């Protein structure tokens, strides 16, 4: 699987993280897969909330930790499927969730190494909090690295690198 050149951004606060999600949403299509990686409190669900805003989903986007996967219908007819793969050991269990990969935009938190055989292209988004930062603080800057994998993401949209404030 070939990977494109990564894009690195410093996201100053949670509001900017949501704006980044909305900006990313503008380029997503049915069948797209987004992997979100980062420790607890990094901002994965905050970014997904922004995706939900950009995709105009109905209802609040919240962490799917206890349900594993939550589907959010959207005004466009393309649902946002939000998955927490933390407790899933492999792609087999992820595939067993019976997600309509082709007709949805799917976001998988903790998805690194769990999409082999599920998709041939995806965006991998790594979110890093500052070392020694406050794990409860949503408004500390985060470093976000976006890497495209596969033919769909051989290059990333230039608009994603524009300032978020």
Secondary structure, DSSP 8 states (H G I E B T S, - for coil): --B---EEEEE-SHHHHHHHHHHHHTT--TT-EEEEE--TTSSHHHHHHHHHHHHTBSS-----TTTSEEEE-BTTS-EEEEEE-TT--SHHHHHTT---GGGEEEEEET-TT--TTT-S-EEEEEEEE-TT--TT-TTS-EEEEEEEESGGGSS--GGGGS---
